[in-house]
Each structure stands twice: as C-alpha cells, then as structure tokens.
Amino acid sequence: MRFYPWTGANQLTMLATSESIALGGGGGSFGLYLEDDFGSGSTGHCETFMNEPLCSQERFEVHTLELWGFEL
C-alpha cells in the first residue's frame, strides 16, 4: 500500500460533476479520474499528491468499485 498525502501545493483535492469525479490535479493530469458510468477512468501524476500513476496504463477499465460512507 502506498500513501500520498496532500502536498499543500494547491487546493485541487476533489472535483465532482455530473460527468466525472476527480481526485488531485495540477501538472496536466488528475491523480484519479472516474467517468460518470464508473466503468472507466484515468490516472496520472498530479501536484496535489505528488503521486505516481495508480496503475501501469493511463486509461483503465474499472472492474470493481468499493465506496465507503461515514456518519457523524
């Protein structure tokens, strides 16, 4: 498991629209980008987390998606 904390380089932590969900940004790519059908996405290096791409190919197909929610 790898951990990529927020670098403080920007405020591009999350973007959600009716067309996609993206985590991290800056430098020309999102750390994680999921399309509206949750069936495909992309990953790349981003300034927000200074992460390595999360898989070997920039574009990928989603096979399983697990979401967690928290109640306060």
PDB file with one MODEL, atoms N, CA, C and O in Angstrom:
MODEL        1
ATOM      1  N   MET A   1       0.842  -1.162   0.000  1.00  0.00           N
ATOM      2  CA  MET A   1       0.000   0.000   0.000  1.00  0.00           C
ATOM      3  C   MET A   1       0.893   1.232   0.000  1.00  0.00           C
ATOM      4  O   MET A   1       1.896   1.286   0.712  1.00  0.00           O
ATOM      5  N   ARG A   2       0.523   2.207  -0.795  1.00  0.00           N
ATOM      6  CA  ARG A   2       1.256   3.479  -0.853  1.00  0.00           C
ATOM      7  C   ARG A   2       0.358   4.588  -0.362  1.00  0.00           C
ATOM      8  O   ARG A   2      -0.858   4.554  -0.555  1.00  0.00           O
ATOM      9  N   PHE A   3       0.962   5.570   0.273  1.00  0.00           N
ATOM     10  CA  PHE A   3       0.227   6.693   0.855  1.00  0.00           C
ATOM     11  C   PHE A   3       0.754   7.980   0.239  1.00  0.00           C
ATOM     12  O   PHE A   3       1.955   8.246   0.290  1.00  0.00           O
ATOM     13  N   TYR A   4      -0.131   8.777  -0.342  1.00  0.00           N
ATOM     14  CA  TYR A   4       0.244  10.045  -0.955  1.00  0.00           C
ATOM     15  C   TYR A   4      -0.513  11.167  -0.244  1.00  0.00           C
ATOM     16  O   TYR A   4      -1.653  11.461  -0.604  1.00  0.00           O
ATOM     17  N   PRO A   5       0.096  11.792   0.751  1.00  0.00           N
ATOM     18  CA  PRO A   5      -0.592  12.867   1.479  1.00  0.00           C
ATOM     19  C   PRO A   5      -0.677  14.143   0.645  1.00  0.00           C
ATOM     20  O   PRO A   5       0.072  14.317  -0.317  1.00  0.00           O
ATOM     21  N   TRP A   6      -1.577  15.014   1.013  1.00  0.00           N
ATOM     22  CA  TRP A   6      -1.726  16.315   0.371  1.00  0.00           C
ATOM     23  C   TRP A   6      -0.429  17.093   0.531  1.00  0.00           C
ATOM     24  O   TRP A   6       0.104  17.193   1.636  1.00  0.00           O
ATOM     25  N   THR A   7       0.072  17.637  -0.546  1.00  0.00           N
ATOM     26  CA  THR A   7       1.346  18.353  -0.519  1.00  0.00           C
ATOM     27  C   THR A   7       1.207  19.805  -0.106  1.00  0.00           C
ATOM     28  O   THR A   7       2.189  20.420   0.310  1.00  0.00           O
ATOM     29  N   GLY A   8       0.014  20.368  -0.211  1.00  0.00           N
ATOM     30  CA  GLY A   8      -0.189  21.789   0.047  1.00  0.00           C
ATOM     31  C   GLY A   8       0.136  22.649  -1.163  1.00  0.00           C
ATOM     32  O   GLY A   8       0.041  23.875  -1.093  1.00  0.00           O
ATOM     33  N   ALA A   9       0.520  22.020  -2.280  1.00  0.00           N
ATOM     34  CA  ALA A   9       0.902  22.759  -3.484  1.00  0.00           C
ATOM     35  C   ALA A   9      -0.285  23.466  -4.137  1.00  0.00           C
ATOM     36  O   ALA A   9      -0.102  24.470  -4.825  1.00  0.00           O
ATOM     37  N   ASN A  10      -1.490  22.956  -3.931  1.00  0.00           N
ATOM     38  CA  ASN A  10      -2.696  23.566  -4.497  1.00  0.00           C
ATOM     39  C   ASN A  10      -3.909  23.086  -3.702  1.00  0.00           C
ATOM     40  O   ASN A  10      -3.768  22.315  -2.752  1.00  0.00           O
ATOM     41  N   GLN A  11      -5.074  23.535  -4.085  1.00  0.00           N
ATOM     42  CA  GLN A  11      -6.326  23.158  -3.416  1.00  0.00           C
ATOM     43  C   GLN A  11      -7.167  22.207  -4.282  1.00  0.00           C
ATOM     44  O   GLN A  11      -8.376  22.097  -4.075  1.00  0.00           O
ATOM     45  N   LEU A  12      -6.552  21.533  -5.230  1.00  0.00           N
ATOM     46  CA  LEU A  12      -7.267  20.684  -6.190  1.00  0.00           C
ATOM     47  C   LEU A  12      -7.458  19.270  -5.657  1.00  0.00           C
ATOM     48  O   LEU A  12      -7.019  18.304  -6.282  1.00  0.00           O
ATOM     49  N   THR A  13      -8.106  19.148  -4.513  1.00  0.00           N
ATOM     50  CA  THR A  13      -8.243  17.833  -3.894  1.00  0.00           C
ATOM     51  C   THR A  13      -9.346  16.988  -4.516  1.00  0.00           C
ATOM     52  O   THR A  13      -9.157  15.786  -4.705  1.00  0.00           O
ATOM     53  N   MET A  14     -10.511  17.589  -4.844  1.00  0.00           N
ATOM     54  CA  MET A  14     -11.621  16.810  -5.384  1.00  0.00           C
ATOM     55  C   MET A  14     -12.486  17.671  -6.283  1.00  0.00           C
ATOM     56  O   MET A  14     -12.713  18.849  -6.006  1.00  0.00           O
ATOM     57  N   LEU A  15     -12.967  17.070  -7.363  1.00  0.00           N
ATOM     58  CA  LEU A  15     -13.893  17.715  -8.282  1.00  0.00           C
ATOM     59  C   LEU A  15     -14.971  16.705  -8.628  1.00  0.00           C
ATOM     60  O   LEU A  15     -14.665  15.594  -9.062  1.00  0.00           O
ATOM     61  N   ALA A  16     -16.223  17.075  -8.444  1.00  0.00           N
ATOM     62  CA  ALA A  16     -17.329  16.182  -8.790  1.00  0.00           C
ATOM     63  C   ALA A  16     -18.325  16.939  -9.653  1.00  0.00           C
ATOM     64  O   ALA A  16     -18.792  18.015  -9.278  1.00  0.00           O
ATOM     65  N   THR A  17     -18.644  16.376 -10.805  1.00  0.00           N
ATOM     66  CA  THR A  17     -19.647  16.942 -11.701  1.00  0.00           C
ATOM     67  C   THR A  17     -20.584  15.815 -12.113  1.00  0.00           C
ATOM     68  O   THR A  17     -20.409  14.672 -11.689  1.00  0.00           O
ATOM     69  N   SER A  18     -21.568  16.129 -12.927  1.00  0.00           N
ATOM     70  CA  SER A  18     -22.466  15.076 -13.418  1.00  0.00           C
ATOM     71  C   SER A  18     -21.756  14.175 -14.428  1.00  0.00           C
ATOM     72  O   SER A  18     -22.289  13.129 -14.800  1.00  0.00           O
ATOM     73  N   GLU A  19     -20.558  14.567 -14.876  1.00  0.00           N
ATOM     74  CA  GLU A  19     -19.830  13.804 -15.884  1.00  0.00           C
ATOM     75  C   GLU A  19     -18.641  13.022 -15.339  1.00  0.00           C
ATOM     76  O   GLU A  19     -18.137  12.120 -16.008  1.00  0.00           O
ATOM     77  N   SER A  20     -18.179  13.364 -14.109  1.00  0.00           N
ATOM     78  CA  SER A  20     -16.980  12.691 -13.602  1.00  0.00           C
ATOM     79  C   SER A  20     -16.726  13.017 -12.138  1.00  0.00           C
ATOM     80  O   SER A  20     -17.320  13.930 -11.565  1.00  0.00           O
ATOM     81  N   ILE A  21     -15.825  12.240 -11.556  1.00  0.00           N
ATOM     82  CA  ILE A  21     -15.272  12.507 -10.227  1.00  0.00           C
ATOM     83  C   ILE A  21     -13.755  12.463 -10.394  1.00  0.00           C
ATOM     84  O   ILE A  21     -13.214  11.526 -10.980  1.00  0.00           O
ATOM     85  N   ALA A  22     -13.076  13.488  -9.874  1.00  0.00           N
ATOM     86  CA  ALA A  22     -11.623  13.543  -9.992  1.00  0.00           C
ATOM     87  C   ALA A  22     -11.006  13.854  -8.642  1.00  0.00           C
ATOM     88  O   ALA A  22     -11.543  14.653  -7.874  1.00  0.00           O
ATOM     89  N   LEU A  23      -9.884  13.227  -8.355  1.00  0.00           N
ATOM     90  CA  LEU A  23      -9.127  13.463  -7.130  1.00  0.00           C
ATOM     91  C   LEU A  23      -7.732  13.923  -7.508  1.00  0.00           C
ATOM     92  O   LEU A  23      -7.058  13.280  -8.312  1.00  0.00           O
ATOM     93  N   GLY A  24      -7.297  15.031  -6.931  1.00  0.00           N
ATOM     94  CA  GLY A  24      -5.975  15.572  -7.214  1.00  0.00           C
ATOM     95  C   GLY A  24      -5.898  16.215  -8.584  1.00  0.00           C
ATOM     96  O   GLY A  24      -6.653  15.856  -9.488  1.00  0.00           O
ATOM     97  N   GLY A  25      -4.993  17.158  -8.741  1.00  0.00           N
ATOM     98  CA  GLY A  25      -4.826  17.826 -10.018  1.00  0.00           C
ATOM     99  C   GLY A  25      -3.554  18.656 -10.037  1.00  0.00           C
ATOM    100  O   GLY A  25      -2.784  18.676  -9.076  1.00  0.00           O
ATOM    101  N   GLY A  26      -3.359  19.329 -11.138  1.00  0.00           N
ATOM    102  CA  GLY A  26      -2.171  20.148 -11.317  1.00  0.00           C
ATOM    103  C   GLY A  26      -1.107  19.403 -12.084  1.00  0.00           C
ATOM    104  O   GLY A  26      -0.885  18.214 -11.857  1.00  0.00           O
ATOM    105  N   GLY A  27      -0.448  20.098 -12.992  1.00  0.00           N
ATOM    106  CA  GLY A  27       0.581  19.460 -13.796  1.00  0.00           C
ATOM    107  C   GLY A  27       0.035  18.753 -15.020  1.00  0.00           C
ATOM    108  O   GLY A  27       0.767  18.009 -15.674  1.00  0.00           O
ATOM    109  N   GLY A  28      -1.231  18.963 -15.347  1.00  0.00           N
ATOM    110  CA  GLY A  28      -1.781  18.403 -16.578  1.00  0.00           C
ATOM    111  C   GLY A  28      -2.582  17.123 -16.457  1.00  0.00           C
ATOM    112  O   GLY A  28      -3.120  16.647 -17.456  1.00  0.00           O
ATOM    113  N   SER A  29      -2.680  16.544 -15.258  1.00  0.00           N
ATOM    114  CA  SER A  29      -3.491  15.335 -15.125  1.00  0.00           C
ATOM    115  C   SER A  29      -4.088  15.246 -13.723  1.00  0.00           C
ATOM    116  O   SER A  29      -3.649  15.924 -12.794  1.00  0.00           O
ATOM    117  N   PHE A  30      -5.083  14.404 -13.601  1.00  0.00           N
ATOM    118  CA  PHE A  30      -5.686  14.110 -12.303  1.00  0.00           C
ATOM    119  C   PHE A  30      -4.980  12.905 -11.693  1.00  0.00           C
ATOM    120  O   PHE A  30      -4.492  12.037 -12.417  1.00  0.00           O
ATOM    121  N   GLY A  31      -4.926  12.850 -10.364  1.00  0.00           N
ATOM    122  CA  GLY A  31      -4.411  11.659  -9.706  1.00  0.00           C
ATOM    123  C   GLY A  31      -5.295  10.466  -9.998  1.00  0.00           C
ATOM    124  O   GLY A  31      -4.807   9.379 -10.310  1.00  0.00           O
ATOM    125  N   LEU A  32      -6.607  10.675  -9.896  1.00  0.00           N
ATOM    126  CA  LEU A  32      -7.588   9.643 -10.217  1.00  0.00           C
ATOM    127  C   LEU A  32      -8.800  10.319 -10.836  1.00  0.00           C
ATOM    128  O   LEU A  32      -9.312  11.299 -10.294  1.00  0.00           O
ATOM    129  N   TYR A  33      -9.255   9.807 -11.952  1.00  0.00           N
ATOM    130  CA  TYR A  33     -10.397  10.356 -12.677  1.00  0.00           C
ATOM    131  C   TYR A  33     -11.326   9.204 -13.027  1.00  0.00           C
ATOM    132  O   TYR A  33     -10.909   8.242 -13.671  1.00  0.00           O
ATOM    133  N   LEU A  34     -12.595   9.297 -12.604  1.00  0.00           N
ATOM    134  CA  LEU A  34     -13.600   8.286 -12.931  1.00  0.00           C
ATOM    135  C   LEU A  34     -14.697   8.931 -13.750  1.00  0.00           C
ATOM    136  O   LEU A  34     -15.215   9.986 -13.381  1.00  0.00           O
ATOM    137  N   GLU A  35     -15.057   8.302 -14.864  1.00  0.00           N
ATOM    138  CA  GLU A  35     -16.115   8.815 -15.718  1.00  0.00           C
ATOM    139  C   GLU A  35     -17.485   8.547 -15.095  1.00  0.00           C
ATOM    140  O   GLU A  35     -17.600   7.755 -14.160  1.00  0.00           O
ATOM    141  N   ASP A  36     -18.516   9.203 -15.612  1.00  0.00           N
ATOM    142  CA  ASP A  36     -19.838   9.171 -14.994  1.00  0.00           C
ATOM    143  C   ASP A  36     -20.453   7.792 -14.861  1.00  0.00           C
ATOM    144  O   ASP A  36     -21.309   7.595 -13.998  1.00  0.00           O
ATOM    145  N   ASP A  37     -20.054   6.833 -15.677  1.00  0.00           N
ATOM    146  CA  ASP A  37     -20.614   5.484 -15.573  1.00  0.00           C
ATOM    147  C   ASP A  37     -19.827   4.591 -14.617  1.00  0.00           C
ATOM    148  O   ASP A  37     -20.187   3.432 -14.410  1.00  0.00           O
ATOM    149  N   PHE A  38     -18.749   5.128 -14.034  1.00  0.00           N
ATOM    150  CA  PHE A  38     -17.848   4.393 -13.128  1.00  0.00           C
ATOM    151  C   PHE A  38     -17.266   3.141 -13.785  1.00  0.00           C
ATOM    152  O   PHE A  38     -16.803   2.234 -13.094  1.00  0.00           O
ATOM    153  N   GLY A  39     -17.288   3.093 -15.105  1.00  0.00           N
ATOM    154  CA  GLY A  39     -16.775   1.937 -15.822  1.00  0.00           C
ATOM    155  C   GLY A  39     -15.361   2.129 -16.354  1.00  0.00           C
ATOM    156  O   GLY A  39     -14.679   1.158 -16.681  1.00  0.00           O
ATOM    157  N   SER A  40     -14.922   3.376 -16.438  1.00  0.00           N
ATOM    158  CA  SER A  40     -13.574   3.644 -16.933  1.00  0.00           C
ATOM    159  C   SER A  40     -13.044   4.929 -16.316  1.00  0.00           C
ATOM    160  O   SER A  40     -13.794   5.728 -15.756  1.00  0.00           O
ATOM    161  N   GLY A  41     -11.743   5.107 -16.432  1.00  0.00           N
ATOM    162  CA  GLY A  41     -11.117   6.282 -15.870  1.00  0.00           C
ATOM    163  C   GLY A  41      -9.682   6.414 -16.311  1.00  0.00           C
ATOM    164  O   GLY A  41      -9.229   5.742 -17.238  1.00  0.00           O
ATOM    165  N   SER A  42      -8.969   7.303 -15.621  1.00  0.00           N
ATOM    166  CA  SER A  42      -7.557   7.506 -15.926  1.00  0.00           C
ATOM    167  C   SER A  42      -6.819   7.902 -14.652  1.00  0.00           C
ATOM    168  O   SER A  42      -7.434   8.268 -13.650  1.00  0.00           O
ATOM    169  N   THR A  43      -5.504   7.823 -14.706  1.00  0.00           N
ATOM    170  CA  THR A  43      -4.666   8.194 -13.577  1.00  0.00           C
ATOM    171  C   THR A  43      -3.366   8.785 -14.097  1.00  0.00           C
ATOM    172  O   THR A  43      -2.881   8.410 -15.165  1.00  0.00           O
ATOM    173  N   GLY A  44      -2.815   9.700 -13.340  1.00  0.00           N
ATOM    174  CA  GLY A  44      -1.550  10.312 -13.722  1.00  0.00           C
ATOM    175  C   GLY A  44      -0.917  11.012 -12.532  1.00  0.00           C
ATOM    176  O   GLY A  44      -1.527  11.136 -11.470  1.00  0.00           O
ATOM    177  N   HIS A  45       0.298  11.460 -12.720  1.00  0.00           N
ATOM    178  CA  HIS A  45       1.000  12.218 -11.688  1.00  0.00           C
ATOM    179  C   HIS A  45       0.298  13.556 -11.505  1.00  0.00           C
ATOM    180  O   HIS A  45      -0.058  14.201 -12.491  1.00  0.00           O
ATOM    181  N   CYS A  46       0.092  13.984 -10.268  1.00  0.00           N
ATOM    182  CA  CYS A  46      -0.506  15.292 -10.026  1.00  0.00           C
ATOM    183  C   CYS A  46       0.228  16.004  -8.889  1.00  0.00           C
ATOM    184  O   CYS A  46       0.804  15.366  -8.007  1.00  0.00           O
ATOM    185  N   GLU A  47       0.194  17.348  -8.928  1.00  0.00           N
ATOM    186  CA  GLU A  47       0.886  18.163  -7.932  1.00  0.00           C
ATOM    187  C   GLU A  47       0.230  18.091  -6.555  1.00  0.00           C
ATOM    188  O   GLU A  47       0.906  18.260  -5.541  1.00  0.00           O
ATOM    189  N   THR A  48      -1.075  17.843  -6.507  1.00  0.00           N
ATOM    190  CA  THR A  48      -1.787  17.800  -5.227  1.00  0.00           C
ATOM    191  C   THR A  48      -1.205  16.740  -4.299  1.00  0.00           C
ATOM    192  O   THR A  48      -1.028  16.989  -3.107  1.00  0.00           O
ATOM    193  N   PHE A  49      -0.909  15.566  -4.834  1.00  0.00           N
ATOM    194  CA  PHE A  49      -0.431  14.448  -4.018  1.00  0.00           C
ATOM    195  C   PHE A  49       0.983  13.974  -4.385  1.00  0.00           C
ATOM    196  O   PHE A  49       1.543  13.118  -3.701  1.00  0.00           O
ATOM    197  N   MET A  50       1.565  14.529  -5.468  1.00  0.00           N
ATOM    198  CA  MET A  50       2.882  14.092  -5.955  1.00  0.00           C
ATOM    199  C   MET A  50       2.928  12.565  -6.058  1.00  0.00           C
ATOM    200  O   MET A  50       3.909  11.928  -5.675  1.00  0.00           O
ATOM    201  N   ASN A  51       1.853  12.007  -6.581  1.00  0.00           N
ATOM    202  CA  ASN A  51       1.697  10.561  -6.691  1.00  0.00           C
ATOM    203  C   ASN A  51       2.262  10.025  -7.995  1.00  0.00           C
ATOM    204  O   ASN A  51       2.385  10.742  -8.988  1.00  0.00           O
ATOM    205  N   GLU A  52       2.595   8.769  -7.964  1.00  0.00           N
ATOM    206  CA  GLU A  52       2.871   8.026  -9.190  1.00  0.00           C
ATOM    207  C   GLU A  52       1.507   7.630  -9.767  1.00  0.00           C
ATOM    208  O   GLU A  52       0.538   7.536  -9.014  1.00  0.00           O
ATOM    209  N   PRO A  53       1.405   7.396 -11.076  1.00  0.00           N
ATOM    210  CA  PRO A  53       0.144   6.868 -11.609  1.00  0.00           C
ATOM    211  C   PRO A  53      -0.246   5.604 -10.839  1.00  0.00           C
ATOM    212  O   PRO A  53       0.619   4.825 -10.440  1.00  0.00           O
ATOM    213  N   LEU A  54      -1.541   5.405 -10.636  1.00  0.00           N
ATOM    214  CA  LEU A  54      -2.025   4.331  -9.776  1.00  0.00           C
ATOM    215  C   LEU A  54      -2.106   2.970 -10.465  1.00  0.00           C
ATOM    216  O   LEU A  54      -2.402   1.968  -9.814  1.00  0.00           O
ATOM    217  N   CYS A  55      -1.850   2.921 -11.762  1.00  0.00           N
ATOM    218  CA  CYS A  55      -1.752   1.654 -12.480  1.00  0.00           C
ATOM    219  C   CYS A  55      -0.790   1.824 -13.646  1.00  0.00           C
ATOM    220  O   CYS A  55      -0.333   2.934 -13.916  1.00  0.00           O
ATOM    221  N   SER A  56      -0.481   0.742 -14.334  1.00  0.00           N
ATOM    222  CA  SER A  56       0.557   0.773 -15.369  1.00  0.00           C
ATOM    223  C   SER A  56       0.134   1.495 -16.651  1.00  0.00           C
ATOM    224  O   SER A  56       0.994   1.914 -17.425  1.00  0.00           O
ATOM    225  N   GLN A  57      -1.162   1.648 -16.888  1.00  0.00           N
ATOM    226  CA  GLN A  57      -1.648   2.360 -18.069  1.00  0.00           C
ATOM    227  C   GLN A  57      -2.415   3.592 -17.634  1.00  0.00           C
ATOM    228  O   GLN A  57      -3.105   3.562 -16.615  1.00  0.00           O
ATOM    229  N   GLU A  58      -2.308   4.675 -18.388  1.00  0.00           N
ATOM    230  CA  GLU A  58      -3.008   5.913 -18.029  1.00  0.00           C
ATOM    231  C   GLU A  58      -4.523   5.704 -18.004  1.00  0.00           C
ATOM    232  O   GLU A  58      -5.182   6.105 -17.044  1.00  0.00           O
ATOM    233  N   ARG A  59      -5.079   5.087 -19.038  1.00  0.00           N
ATOM    234  CA  ARG A  59      -6.516   4.799 -19.096  1.00  0.00           C
ATOM    235  C   ARG A  59      -6.749   3.374 -18.610  1.00  0.00           C
ATOM    236  O   ARG A  59      -5.937   2.485 -18.867  1.00  0.00           O
ATOM    237  N   PHE A  60      -7.857   3.158 -17.909  1.00  0.00           N
ATOM    238  CA  PHE A  60      -8.161   1.831 -17.388  1.00  0.00           C
ATOM    239  C   PHE A  60      -9.659   1.594 -17.369  1.00  0.00           C
ATOM    240  O   PHE A  60     -10.458   2.526 -17.458  1.00  0.00           O
ATOM    241  N   GLU A  61     -10.017   0.336 -17.253  1.00  0.00           N
ATOM    242  CA  GLU A  61     -11.407  -0.088 -17.100  1.00  0.00           C
ATOM    243  C   GLU A  61     -11.599  -0.498 -15.646  1.00  0.00           C
ATOM    244  O   GLU A  61     -10.762  -1.200 -15.079  1.00  0.00           O
ATOM    245  N   VAL A  62     -12.691  -0.065 -15.051  1.00  0.00           N
ATOM    246  CA  VAL A  62     -12.988  -0.396 -13.656  1.00  0.00           C
ATOM    247  C   VAL A  62     -13.654  -1.767 -13.605  1.00  0.00           C
ATOM    248  O   VAL A  62     -14.649  -2.008 -14.288  1.00  0.00           O
ATOM    249  N   HIS A  63     -13.101  -2.657 -12.794  1.00  0.00           N
ATOM    250  CA  HIS A  63     -13.688  -3.983 -12.632  1.00  0.00           C
ATOM    251  C   HIS A  63     -14.529  -4.058 -11.362  1.00  0.00           C
ATOM    252  O   HIS A  63     -15.594  -4.677 -11.363  1.00  0.00           O
ATOM    253  N   THR A  64     -14.072  -3.444 -10.294  1.00  0.00           N
ATOM    254  CA  THR A  64     -14.776  -3.441  -9.023  1.00  0.00           C
ATOM    255  C   THR A  64     -14.612  -2.072  -8.386  1.00  0.00           C
ATOM    256  O   THR A  64     -13.522  -1.500  -8.413  1.00  0.00           O
ATOM    257  N   LEU A  65     -15.675  -1.548  -7.818  1.00  0.00           N
ATOM    258  CA  LEU A  65     -15.614  -0.260  -7.145  1.00  0.00           C
ATOM    259  C   LEU A  65     -16.227  -0.409  -5.759  1.00  0.00           C
ATOM    260  O   LEU A  65     -17.358  -0.878  -5.628  1.00  0.00           O
ATOM    261  N   GLU A  66     -15.506  -0.022  -4.746  1.00  0.00           N
ATOM    262  CA  GLU A  66     -15.993  -0.088  -3.370  1.00  0.00           C
ATOM    263  C   GLU A  66     -16.023   1.321  -2.806  1.00  0.00           C
ATOM    264  O   GLU A  66     -15.011   2.022  -2.831  1.00  0.00           O
ATOM    265  N   LEU A  67     -17.158   1.738  -2.304  1.00  0.00           N
ATOM    266  CA  LEU A  67     -17.316   3.069  -1.726  1.00  0.00           C
ATOM    267  C   LEU A  67     -17.648   2.964  -0.260  1.00  0.00           C
ATOM    268  O   LEU A  67     -18.370   2.060   0.160  1.00  0.00           O
ATOM    269  N   TRP A  68     -17.122   3.889   0.520  1.00  0.00           N
ATOM    270  CA  TRP A  68     -17.385   3.931   1.954  1.00  0.00           C
ATOM    271  C   TRP A  68     -18.021   5.274   2.303  1.00  0.00           C
ATOM    272  O   TRP A  68     -17.702   6.297   1.698  1.00  0.00           O
ATOM    273  N   GLY A  69     -18.901   5.261   3.263  1.00  0.00           N
ATOM    274  CA  GLY A  69     -19.505   6.483   3.776  1.00  0.00           C
ATOM    275  C   GLY A  69     -19.361   6.524   5.275  1.00  0.00           C
ATOM    276  O   GLY A  69     -19.311   5.485   5.933  1.00  0.00           O
ATOM    277  N   PHE A  70     -19.297   7.706   5.808  1.00  0.00           N
ATOM    278  CA  PHE A  70     -19.164   7.894   7.252  1.00  0.00           C
ATOM    279  C   PHE A  70     -20.251   8.831   7.741  1.00  0.00           C
ATOM    280  O   PHE A  70     -20.563   9.834   7.098  1.00  0.00           O
ATOM    281  N   GLU A  71     -20.814   8.496   8.868  1.00  0.00           N
ATOM    282  CA  GLU A  71     -21.823   9.325   9.505  1.00  0.00           C
ATOM    283  C   GLU A  71     -21.239   9.966  10.739  1.00  0.00           C
ATOM    284  O   GLU A  71     -20.541   9.311  11.513  1.00  0.00           O
ATOM    285  N   LEU A  72     -21.514  11.229  10.931  1.00  0.00           N
ATOM    286  CA  LEU A  72     -21.049  11.919  12.146  1.00  0.00           C
ATOM    287  C   LEU A  72     -22.124  11.955  13.184  1.00  0.00           C
ATOM    288  O   LEU A  72     -21.915  12.494  14.270  1.00  0.00           O
TER     289      LEU A  72
ENDMDL
END
